Amino acid sequence: MDKYTPFQSKIVSLGIENIDTDQIIPARFLKVTDKTGLGDSLFCDWRYESDGSPKSDFVLNKPDMLGRQVLLAGDNFGCGSSREHAPWALTGYGFRAVISTSFADIFRSNALKNGLLPVVVDRDTHAQLLSLLEEDPNTVVAVDLASQTLRLPDGRAVTFPIDAFSKTCLLNGVDEIGYVLGMRDKIEAFEVRQAAVAAPTRSQ
């Protein structure tokens, strides 16, 4: 996982509420264990016709959406089953952050473990973004995890919450195992101290 760095991006707007994980990545793709290419199946049933051809009216199929790294979604994004494939598909497409007024807890946890930043904003800010995108679909926002801010085109910086552990992991580009391995020297030193303390007891 790459270190999470500040970035600016245009936005893909999909302001539908209660988008569940089966809509993000349908269940038939859950047999996949390799993340490669999973982004092509993101929102598959909304994105493609039954014959596999793209639906021209779906937002991701519009040519000017390519390369956009921020998704603006409706409330309660990622509800439903606890499939890790959902953030895999989102990051596989190229998204680095999803903005919503709320996220399902399990999806939020899975996203943070897979390099996808869930940005929670208040309803007024969310409505402002939707309005801006209606006026200018090429609206750009700046995301800075270190300062936990989403900067809007008018210069206003909106703060978003994230727990300290997930923030540290994302900024350093490590998962939970990588974080623990980064403490190897301290762990080994602790084990040596514990062994020294226990040695007299064993010799008695």
PyMOL commands that set and color helices and strands:
alter all, ss='L'
color gray80, all
select helices_A, chain A and resi 21-24+27-29+38-41+44-47+59-61+63-65+85-93+105-113+123-135+164-172+176-181+184-203
alter helices_A, ss='H'
color red, helices_A
select strands_A, chain A and resi 7-14+70-73+97-100+117-120+140-144+149-151+157-159
alter strands_A, ss='S'
color yellow, strands_A
deselect
rebuild
show_as cartoon
